[in-house]
Amino acid sequence: MVILSDVHVGAEHHDEKAFDEALAWCADQDAAIFLNGDLIENAIVGGKAPGEMILEQTSSPAAQVKEFCAKIQRFAKKGRIVGVTRGNHEARSRREAMLDLCELIAAHLDVPYLRIGGYVRLATGNQVYTGGIQHGKSGAQNIWLELDKLVRIYPEAEFVACGHNHALAAKEVYGLCIGPDGRERVTTRWQIRTGTYLGYADYAREAALQPGKVGSPVLRFDGKKHHMSVDVSTLSWL
């Protein structure tokens, strides 16, 4: 499964070439896809500094929705989209005009809409995997703090993932549990930051935020034995 997050279609610094390459790879691999919010830029007349935000987008929100759906439609037709969450950029219209663009995208694609986020269950072969996915909210420099919270609120999740801060990273964390045989054993869980397709935008440069790679994490699930891994290199670009 590939998590597409913080795509920002319609933003001046949207990396369309990398996004199209990622979609081509997903199609070639017949990958499942999760759409994790901020799919479009959605600068509107409202909120803080609307003029500046609008000047940094290249098309209207309606055109952005159409463009994004056109690019992703082929995966929906094949039943390869797991779900959609709402990002803070789409929430602008929801907050100002009660218009939830991610709900409309999910309805158009006929895929589950998870709103802020939640549990997902993925079946492959004879194995079932459980994760917790949210768009995210924190912009803290420590990219793992928010994921530490998600580990606590999704105790059954084998992986937790969130976006928002545009970091593309993953790590394993360990704990202890009691196995079916009654013995103590070590557990492994993944924490994942889900990346972006926004280049080094003006607001990031102005705030002296560190630039980084664009791209998406690739989650691989074994269908025979219960094992998963996370790759943050295959779909990444500088």
Disulfide bonds with the S-S distance in Angstrom:
none
